[in-house]
């Protein structure tokens, strides 16, 4: 019996080999198991094109690491990974697509990635197979290329085994061995194979299309769907040898040279699903239905007319794995897995890859997974607009106010499966209909296209066509009173004998407060990175209601954001397990609704629906109380995510509708306006508040993010050592605000220039309606890697580069909106105070 204590990795494809390599390079003795031969699953038929530029920072960094690895593997291992650096061309058939490429080009500046916006004639000089009359423009990226997947895996395996790793081919994992934990979870203790048992406490599942079989052995689901994907090899094409790789996003195509032929594939709207992938499908393919590929062939011949004479020499039609949002599903990323395993969390902010971006309910719903994966496949090459919304998998979670808000014109957006109002239209409605699969597989296309028509208004890199509607909602909250539905926020209780000790460890803030106090706090990881930001309320014993539960000892009510809610809960539970705290985190999201009433008249409106005195003395800012509305017990919080006098009403599910009706009825006398998350995001950014996984991520510590005030001096909490070090030594980046005088929309990921040198990029971009200008939030670094301080920040002249054009910008250390926090206290006699340029 083999009894090696190791990190066990099933799956000998490129992801498994890369994970194996990076673990071994970090000194971990890892074992790679493969049912058949290395690359025998789906890797062997991969197109293996490696690009440089993506529409976000994390993807771009990971691609950069891949190219660096490919360039150096042969020198390290003696085995050529098959890397060919022939460059890449992104084809734009429309002006709008070229605008997207300008965004990629601009973000690439920060990472020193060379790229050039070029004309069709210039693209043809680089790749003579192109017809310059068939497209509008292009992006040239000299650092791109392609590799041979089998050679790449061989080189990775050689590097891993040289560092002490072991590989066993023809060795399937027949059973995952587990033992129960004190909190009724399962921990892995070993793997059974036909050749013996491996003792291990860590399993990294890299089985690709076969991964679900492994995870189901331990009672987990992963949201993946195997789909047949095709590419073809043309006959001999003149002038094709050595041509750059090509992505024709508008045509849904990708190309790379293969000798004097071209390998090209594409993404169609009606791919073939694979219901059951056989275990013995090694080095196997399907027979291609040429009718599926006809649309790609036609578009390819438009772009490259010489294909007509060359014809198709062969085809490859094999299984590939797709996910609901076209991003990888990980506990771990192949390059970051070693850090994730050894340090507990990755070094980069991989929330967009983390499996915790999906709830267990979503992952278990195979119908939801299949239809969302279909849309992600069909939209693989769609333009990445900031506010685009999926049509698949909708109405998965709705709150008690949903129907009433849709009837009042709510245009919904999706967040962790929840439907929540994005903005409100007037004198019409736009309900989200069931997914029609784009009319494929026997489905009839929806006749009701109202929702799709509304989405079209956001398909732009300029200001949305709904800009004025969102402005009215935002200004109503600033000047009068607005109603927001925040029921999608994640609500939890932390309780149990060790709840107080657990809270002290989890949270940076001081929770030794009067019961009912609302504490905004961070929770960190061991490296001092921000895992989440939440509001926490220490509770009194309560009266036995959902919003005031009966507790034995101390307990806490925790409210987290919507999109990050499951991530937050998982982080808490993991830490409770690791520290062996006798306490539980119980989620109450579906059982409690939240109505947020914000604005100068919010106090008067709330007072009109309750007999409880809504005064500064009875409910000061940052305090919560149990009150009755219409005879129903609710918890009211005097808090604001937008920087105004405001209140949240947390309502037990059974009373949500009657309380909502009471608020709306009373609101008629105050000209109450329904407002959505588009306005909320604008308002919170304008005020300077953080948005988790955007300008506050696990690769930011609180000192960099300007949240030193949330980190208490007394006691210990997770990550405190790193926070104290940052306080003493200073930080290498600092969160700042930049405003534009030019009427230019900011989306995020625009480059920040200081004195003609790149020093950062925006994490968020919004329009600040009260300031009447675009505002961005980003982190500024010193170009020489020095500590960033106030003197450095205030001494420079700044510009923001938006789609390859620079605009003068004004930098603020704090948001210029109400810097003295008078409005949130209800002191409107001061009105709006303009912050001096660099006042801190």
N, C-alpha and C positions, 0 to 999 in steps of 0.2 A: 504494500500500500504506500503510495506516494504521500508524504506528510510534510510538505514544504509550507511554512508560513509565508504567505505572499500576498500580493495584489493580483487577483485573478481576472483575466480579461478574455471573455469568449467572443470570437468573431475576428477572423483574420483578413478583413478588408482593410482599406486605407485608413479608416477611422481607428480600427483596432490596432493596426501597426503603428500609427502615429501616437496613440495613447501609450502603447507599450514602450515606444522609444523615449517619450518624454518622462515617463515614470522612471525608467532605468537611468536616464541621465541625471535624475535627482537623487540617485542612490537607493531607490526602492527596488527590491528584488521582486520582479513581476513575472508572471507566467501568462503566456498567450496560448489559448487553445483554439484550434480550428477543426470543425467537423470534417472537412475534406482537405483541400490544399489552400495555402495562402492566396488570396484574391479570387477564390473560386465562386464567390457569391455574386455580387453585382459590381464589384470594383473592376474586374477584368475588362468589362465592356464600357467603362466610363469614358466620356469624351475628354476628361482631364484637362480642361482649359483653366488657366489661372489668370484672373484679372487683378487689377490694382485698386480700382475706385468703386466705392459703393456709396449709397446716399446717407450713410451715418458713420460715426466715428469708430464704433466697435468693430463692425464688419471690415472697415478699411484697415484697422490695426491688425486684425487676424490675418487678412490677406497679405499684409506686409510681412508678418512673421513667416507665413508659408513660403513666400518668394525668397526670403533670406535663408530659410532652411534648405530649399531646393538648390540654391546657389552654392551652398557650402557642404552638402552631404557627401559628395564624391571625395572631397579633400579629407573629410573625417573618416569615411568608411572604406574608401577605395572602390566603391560601387557607384557607377553612374546612375543617378535617379531618372535619367531620360529627359532632363529639363532642357527645353528649347526656348530661348528668349527672343522670340520673333516679333514682339510688340502686339498691340491690339487696337482695333478701330471700332468705335461705337458709331453706328449709322443712325442718323436722324432723318426720317422721312417728312417730319413736320417741324415748324418753328418752335412749337411747344416742347417737343422732345429735345431740341437743342438747348432750350432753357434748362431742362433737367440736367443735361450734360455740363452746362456751365456751373451748376451747383456742385456736381462731383469735382469738377476742375478746381473750383474755389476751395472746397474742403481739403483737397489733396495738397494744396499749398502748405497747410500746417504740418503735414507729415512728409514734406519734401518729396512728394511724388510728382515726377515730371508728367505733364500732359499738355496738349495743345488743341484749341478749337480750330478746326481746319475746314476748308471748302471742299465740295465734291471733287473738284479737279485735283486738289492736293491729296485727297484720299486715294484717287485713282493712281497717282504717281507712286504711292506706297503699296497699293494693291491693284495691279492692272486688270484683274478680273472684274472690277467694279464698273458699272455704268453710271457715270456722274449725273446723267439726266434723271436717274431713278430716285434720287434722294436730295434732301435739303442742305445738309451739312454733316459734320462728323466730329468726334473727339478722338485724338490720337494719343495713346498711352504706351510709350516705348518699353516700359517695364513688364508688360504682360507677356504671356507665353503659354506653353502647354508641356505636359510631361507624359511619360509612359507609365500607366498605373502599376504595372507589374514590376518594372524597374524601380519605381519609387518605393514600393513596399519592400522590395528586396534590400534596398539601401537602408530603410528604417529598421528592418529586422536585424541587419548586420550591426548597426549602431547600438541597438538594444542588447543583443546577445553579447557583444563585446563588453558591455557595461554590467554583465551578470544576469541578464534575463534568460528565460527558458521558453522554448517554443515546442509545442506538441501538435503536429498535424494529425489528421485522421483520428481525432480524439474529441468526440462530441461531449457536451455537458448533458448528462442524463437526468441529473437531479440537483436542485439547490437545497442545501441543508441549513435549517434555521433552528433557533431556540427562542422561546418567549422572553420578553424583557419585563421588568417590574411594572411598566406602564402599558402592558398588553400589546406592545408592538412586537415585531420580529427582528432578530439580529441574525446575520449570516455567519455561519460557523464553518462551512465547507462546501465543496462541490464534488459530486460523484461523477466519475467517467468510467468507461469500460476497462480502463487500464489502472484504476485505483481512485483513491479519494485525496483531494487536495484540501488541507486545512487552511482556511482564510477567513478574515473578518471583513474583507472588502471585495466586492464584485463590481467590475465595470462592464456594463452590457453594451457591446458594440456589434451586435448581430444584425444591424440594419433591418432589412425586410423581415427577418426572423426574430426580431427583438421581443415581440409581444409574448412569444412562447416562454422566454426566460422570466420576464417580469411577472407573468401570471402565476408562476410557481410560488411567488412570495406575496400574492394577493394584490398586485399592483397592475394598473393599466397605463399604457402610454398611447397618446393620440397620434398614431401613424397609420397610413393607408398605402399598401403597395399598388402601384399603377404601372401599366406597360408604357414604356417610353422608347421612341425610335430615333435612330439617326441612320443616314445612308452614306455610302462612299460613291462619289461620282466616277465616271471614266476619266481618262486623261483630259485635263483642262489646261490650255495654253497659258503660260506665265503664272501658274499657280504655285510652283515650287518655292517655298520660303516666304509665301505671302503672310502678312500678319493674320492673327486670329480676328474674327469679325463677330460682333453682336449687332444684329438688326432687330432692336427691341420692338419697333413698330410692326415689323413683319413676323415677330415671334420666333426668330431664327438665330442660330449660332453656327459659326464656321471655324474650321481650322485646317491647315494643309496636312496632307498625308501623301508624301512623295509628290508626284505630279497630279494627284487627285485632291479633291476636297471632301472632308468629312463635314456633314452638316445635319443638324436636327432642329426640332422646334416644339413648341407647346401649342396644342390644339384645344378646342373647347369640349371635345368629346373623347377623351382618352378612355382606354379600356381598363376597368378595375380588375384586380386579382382577388378573388374571394378567398382562395386558399393556396398558399405558396408551398409546394412540396419540400420536404426536408432534403431530398436528394436532387435538388435543382442546381447542381454545381456545373459551372461552365456551360450552361444551357440557355437557349433563346426560344422565342416564339416565332411563328410565321406572321409576317407583317401583312396586314390588310392594307393594300396600297391606297384604297379610297380614303383612309384616315390621313395618309401622308400627302394626298393630292394638293391640299391647300398650301402646304409648305413648299412643295415643288414649284407651284405657280409663282409664289412670292420670291423664291430663290432665283428663278429664271428672270424675273423682273430686275433684280439687283445685279445678277451675273448672267447675261444673255448667252455666254459660251457654254453654260450648263446644258442648254437644249441639245447641242450636238454631242456633248460628252455622255449624256444619259446617266443612269444609275447602274453601277457595277455590282454593288452588294448592299445589304442592309443589316442592321443590328437592332433587334427588338427584344428588349429585356426588362426585367422588373427593376423599378426604382421606388424609393420610399418617400412619401410626401406627408406634410403636416398641415394643421389647420391654418397656419399663417406663413407657410413656406420657409420658416426658420427651423434650424435644427432643434430637436428636443433633447435636452441634456439634464441629468445631473451634471455632467461634465463636458467641457469642450476638449478636444484632443490635445491642444497645446496648453490649456489651462488646467487640465485634470490633475496634473501632478501637484500644482499648488492647491487645488481644491481639496485633494485628498490629504496632503501633508499639513496644510494650514487651516483646513476647515472650510474655506471659501476661496473663490478664484480671485486673482489680482485685478482683473478687468471687470467692468460692470456688465455681467452677462445676463441681465434680467430678461432681455429679449430672446435668449436661448434657454433659459432656465425652465424646467418642466413645471415649476411652481407658478408660471404665468397662466396655467390652466388649473382649474379646480378638479378635484376627484370626480365630481358630478359630470363635468364636461368630458373627462377622459374615459369615463365608463359608458358614455352615450355613443354607441358606435354609429348611429344614424347621424348625429351631430358631427362626429369626426369625419365621416365619409363625405358629407356634403361640403363642409368647410375645406377639406383637403382638395376636393374637386375645384372649388373656386380658386384656391391658392395656386393650383396647377394652371388653370385657365388664365389666371392673371399674372403668371410668372414674370412677364416682361411689361406689365402695365406701368405707367408713370407713377412714381411714388409721391403722391400728394399728401400733405400733412393731415388733411381732414377727410380723406377718402374713407368710406365705410364699407364693410362687407355686406353682401346680400344673403350669404349662406349662414346658417346656424343662428339665426336671429330669433328673438322672443324666447330665448332659452330660460331667462330669469326675468320676471317682471315684478314690480312692487305694487302695493295696493292702490297707488295713485295713477297707475299707468293709463288706464282707459280714460280717466277724466282729463289727464294732461294731453293725450293724443287728440281728444275731442276739442281741446282749446288751442290746437295748432302745434303741439310739440313735435319737432323733427328729432327723432331719436338717434342716439349714438350708442355703440356697444362698449362695455367695460367689464371684463372678466365674466362675460356671459350675461351681464345685466343690461337692460334697456334703460337709458337715462336721457333726459331732454338735452339736446345740443343747443337748440334755439327754438323760437316760436314764430310761426308764420301767421299772417292775419287773414281772416275771412276764408280760410280753406284748411284742409287737413292733409296729412301725408303719412298714413299708417304703413308700417313695414309688413309686407306680405310674405307668405311662405316662399322658400327658395324654389325657383322654377328650372334650375339646372341649365339656364340659357336655352331652353327649349330642346335639350338633348335627352336621349334615353327614353323617349316616349312622353316626356313632360310637355305640357302646353305652356308657352310663355305667358306670364301674368299680363292681363289686359290693363290692370291698374298700375301705371308707371309713375304715380305721383311722387313716391319716395325717391325713385331713381332720378326724376327730374330735379328734385331739390338737391340731390348730391352733385349734380352737374355744376351747380353754382360754386362749388368748392374745388373744382378740378382746374386749378390755376395756381401759379406761383406769385401772382399779384394779389390784391385784396379780394376777398370772397365777394360774390354777388350778394351775399347776405350781410355784408358789412354794416349797413345802416340798421338792419333789424337788431343785430348784436349790440351795436352802439346804443340804441334806445334801451335795451335791457340793462346794459351796464350803467348808463347814466341814471336810470330809474333807481338803482341801488345806491348811487352816490347822492342823488338829489331828493329822493322821495322814499319809496319803499318797494322792495322786490321780494318775490317768493321763489326759493330754490328747493328742488326735491333732491335731497342728499341720501335717500334711502339705500343707494347702492354702496355707501360706505360700509366697511366691515366693522361690526360691533362684537365685542368679546367681553367676557368676565374672567378675571384671574382671581381664583379663590382657593382656599385650602389652608392647612396648618402652617405651611411655609410661604404663604403668599407675600407677606411683607418682606421676607428675606429674598424671595425671588424677584420682587419688584425692584429692590435695591440693586440687585445684580444686573437686571435687564435694562434699566433706564438710567440715563445720564442726569436727569432732573431730580430735584429734591421733592419726594412724595410724602415727606413728613409734614403734611398740611392738614388743615381743618377738613373734615369730611365734606364732600361736595365741591372742593376746590378743583378747578380745571387746570391741569398742568400739561403744557406742551413740552414734549421731550423727544430725544432721540434714543435709539437702541443701536448699539454698535456691534462690530465683530472684533475678534482678537487683535486685528491690526489697526483698530481705531476707525475703520470705515463705517459709514452710516448704512445700516441694514434697513432701517425704517424710521419714520417720524410719526408720532401718534399723539393724541390727547388722552390723558389718563386722569381718572377721577377716583380718589380714595373714597370709599363708601362707608356710610353708617350701616347699621344693621338692616334697615329697610323694613317694608311692611308686607313683603310677600308678593309683589307685583313684578312683571317683567323688567320694569325700569327701576325697581327698588327691591331687589331680592333679599330674602332672609339669609343672613350670613353668620357663620360661626367664626369669630375673629375678623381680621381685616380682609377686605376684598377690594377689587378695583374694576372699574368700568373703562374699557379701552376702545377708542374709535380710531380706525386706520382708513387710509384712502381706499378707493374702489379697485383700481387696477392692480394695486400691490397688496390687496388684502390677504390672499392666500399665502403669498410670500412672507408677510408679516406674521401670520399665525404659525406657519411652519418654523420660522426663526425662533419664536417664543418656545414652542414645544420642544424643539431640539435642545435649547439651552436648559429647560427644566429637566430634561432627561439626562443631559450631561452632568448637571450639578446635583442630580438626585433630589430635587426639591419635591416635597410632598404637597403638590398643588396642581391645579388643572386650569387650562385655558379652554373655555367653552364659547363657541361662536353662536351669536344670536342674530346674525344679519337678517335672515328671513323672517324673524319674529318681531322686529322693531323697525318702524319707519321713521324718517327724519324730514321735517320741514324746517327750512332755514328762512327766517324773516329778517331782512337786512335793509338798513337805510335810516335816514334821520327820523322818519316817522314810525320806525319799527316798534318803539316802546309804546307809543299810543295805540297802535294796532293790537299788540299783544295784550295790553291792559284791557282792551275792549272785549276780550274773549275769556277773561279769567277774573275771579275775585281776589286772587293773590296779588299783593301790592308789588308792582313791577317798578321798584324804586332803586336808587343807588344804594340805599341803606339795606334793603331786604335782599337784593340780588346785584351786588357790585360786579364789575367786569371780572371775568375769570372765575365765576361761581356758578354752581348748578343747584337747583331746588326741585323737589317734587311738588307739583301743583295740580290742580284739577281744571280741566277745560270741558265744559258741557257735562260735568259729573264724572269724567274719566281721568284717572291718574296718569300724568305724563311727567317726564323729566325735562325741565327747561335749562338750557345752558346759555349763559351770556358770553358768547364767543363770536368771532367773525373771521372768516377766511379771506375777507376782502378789505379789512381795515375800516369798517363802519360800525356805528352803533348797531348791534344785531343780536338775534337770539335764535337758538336751535330748539325745536320741540321734538323730543324723542318719544315716540308713541307706540304702545303695544299694538300688535297687528290688528286685533279685534276692533280697536277704536280709531284706526287710521282714517277711514272714510268719513265718519262723523266729525272728527277734528278738522280734517281738510275742508269739509263743507263749511264748518264754522269760520275758519280762517278766510276762505274765499268770500263768504257772505259779508263778513266784517270788512274785508279789504275793499269792497266796492266804495265805501265811504272815504277811502284813502287813496283811491286810484292805484291800488296794488297792481303790480305788473309781474306776470310770470316770466322767469328768466332761466336760462339754461347754462350748461357747463362751458359753452364757448365764451359767454360773458364772464362767468366765474373765473375761468383761466386768465382772461384778460385783466380782470380786477385784481386777482391775487398777484399776478406778475407786476402790475402797476404799483401795488403796495409794497412789493419786495418779498413776498412770502415764497417759500420753497415748494417745488413740485418733485415728489419722489421719483427716482429713476430718470430724471431729466437734469435739473441743476442740483440735485442732491442724490448721490449714488454711493455704492459701496467702495468706489475708488476716491471718494471725498471724505476727509475727516471734518469734524465740526468746526475746527479752527479755520481751515481753508474756506469753509462755507459760511463763515461769519456767524456761527452759532455757539461761540464760546460761553455765552450767557446761560446756555442750557446745560452746561457741564459743571456739576457741583464739585466743590473742593473736598468736602468731607466724605468719608467712606469709600468703598470700592465698587466699581461697576465694570462690566465687560468692556475692554478696550481703553480703560482709563490711562494706563501707562503710556500708550501712544498719544493720547490727547495731551497729557502733561509734557511729553517730549516736544510736541508741536508748539505748545505755548512757550517753552523755553528756547527752542532752537529757531523758531520762525518757520514759515511755510514757503514752498516753492511755487505755489499758485494761490490766487485769491479770487473769490467770487466778486464780480463787479456788475454794474448796470451801465448800459450805454443807450443813449437816445439819439435819434436822427432828426435833423430839421427837414431833410428831403422826404417827400411823400412816397416812401418805398416800403413795401411789405417785407417783414422779416419772418422767416419760417423756422429758424434754428440751423446750426451748422455753417453759418457765415463766418468768414475769417476776420479776426481782430488784428489790425495793424497799429503799431505805436511807433511814431517817428520813422515810418517806412520800413519797419521790421515786423514780421509776424510774431505775435505774442500769445495767441489763443484763438478760440472760436466760440461762437454762441451755442449754448445748450438749449436755450428757449428763445423764441421770438414772438412778440405779440404787438397788438396796437393798444396803446394806453389812451383810452378815450377821454379821460379827464385832463391828461397832459396834452392831448391832441397831437400825438406823435408816435412813431414806432419805438418800441423799447425792446432791448435784448438783454439777456442774462448769460454771462459766461465766466470763464476763469482765465485770468491773465498770468502768464509765466514770464520770468526774466529770460531774455534771449541768451544769456550766458549761464543759465542754471543757478543763479544766485537766489537768496531769500527775497521774496517780494514783500515790500513794506509800503507804507502810506506815501513816503517821499517818492519812491519810484513810480507809484501809480499816478500821483498828481502832477508829476513833472513832464509827462509826455503829451504829445498831440495824437489823437486817435482817429482812425477810420475803420469803417466796416465794409468789407468787400462782399457785395451781393451779386451773385451770378456774373463774376468776372469784371465788376465795376465797383470802384471805391466811392464811399460817401463819408463826409466829415461826421464825426460822432462826438458826443459829450459824455465823459465818464463820470459816474457817481460811485462813491463807496457804499452808500445806502440808497434806497429808492428815493427819488425826489418828491414822492407823493406823501404829504402829511408827515414829515420826518419826526415831529414831536408827539405823534400818536394822540392827537387831541380828538379826532373824529371817533375813534374806537371807544373813547370814554363818553361820547355823547356831547362833547364840547364844540358845538357848531358855531358858536359866536366868533371863533377864530377863523373859521372857514379854511380855505386852502392856503397853506404856507409854502412858498417856493424855497427849496433848499439851496443854499449857496453852492457853488460849483463843486467844491471838494470837502464840504463839511462832513465830518464823520460822526 
